[in-house]
């Protein structure tokens, strides 16, 4: 089930794409795909695809920061609703939102797991696994 982390910013799993009514109900107009799968919902939305895994995450720092900047630019006017998904919705998509919160919010890397787990206790983010 998708989790709203901040107003207009949702995370979830690839399985959440099987419920198109969510995207219509929440007026999602940007979908960020962090997997190597290319499954799309039947709705007019903008897609961003950045396949990230635990194997390539460190080599993709620049792309991750560009993605976070893109998320910020699309959220700041309040006109967009963004859904970010990874395979299980509990690892990579929360990490991207955590990077966003650190860069554009007043939180530290130690605040991020507490905030994310307050939204969804199943999130598997250990910030010490990502020193930078």
N, C-alpha and C positions, 0 to 999 in steps of 0.2 A: 504494500500500500504506500503510495507517495506520502512524503512528509514535507510540510511547509516549514522551512527553516527561518526565512525572513519573509516579509511581505512580498509576494510575487516571485519568490525563489523556492523552488521545490526540488527535492531529490527523490530518486527511486531506483527501481531495478528494471531490467529489460522486460520482465514479465508485466510491468505496469502498462506497457504499450498495447497490451491486449484489451485494454479498457478505454476505448476512444471517448466514452462519455465524460471521463475525468478531464480530458483535454478541452472539451467543449464547455463543461461546467466551470472550470477554472480559467477559461479564456487563455490557455497556454498558446503563445504565438512564437516561441523560440524553444527548440529542443536541442540540447547538447548531448551528443552520443559519445560516451567515453569507451565504447567497445569497438571491436572490429566487425560487428554485425551491422547490416544495413537494412533494418526493419523500420518501416515508416508507418505512421498512423495516417488514416484517411482524412486529413484536414490540411488546410492551407496554413503551413507554419514554415518558419525558417529553420534550417537544420545546420548545426555545426558538428562536425565529426572529428574527434581527436582521440584515436585509440590509445589508451593508456593502460599499462599493466604494471605489476610490481617489477617486471624485468626491465622496463624502459623508462620508468618515471624520473630517474635522476638525469637521464640524457635529454629529457624534454622540458627542462626548467624554463627555457625561453618561451616555448609554446604555451606552457601552463600560465605564465605571467601574462601573455597576450590574451589568452582565453579569459583570465580573471578581469583584465581591463575591459574586454568586450562585454562581459557580464555586467560590470559596473556601469558602463556607458549605456547599456540597454535598460538597466533598472533605475537609474537616477531620475528619469523623467516620470516614472510611475505609470507609464503607458504599456509596458511589456510584462508578461508573466513567463518565467523561464522554468523549464523542467530539465534537470541534469540527471542522467542515468548512467549507471555502470551495470555490470552483470548482476550483482546481488543487491545493489542499492545501499550497502553498508560499509563500503571501503573507499573506493576511488572517488565517487561523487561527493561523499562527505569531506574527503580531503580537499577537493577543489573548492568547496564552499568554505572550508576552514582557511585556506589560503586567501580567499576573498575577504573573509572577516578580519583577518590579521592586517591585510593591506589597506582596507577601506573602513574598518571599524576601530573601535578603541579597545581591542582585546589582544591578549598575548597568546602565544602558542599553547600555553597551559590552560587558558580559559576555553579554548575551542572544544576539547572533548567534553567538558562539563556542559557547555551550551548545547552541543549537538545531541548528547545523550539525554538532555532534558526534553528534547523534541521527539527522540526515538531511542529508547534504551538499548536497542539491538545494534546500534552503530558500533562498528569494530575499529575505532580509530585510536591508535596509541601514538601520540604525538612524538614520543621519544624514538619511534622508528624512523622519523623524518627530521634529522638534525637541522636542516637548512630551511 
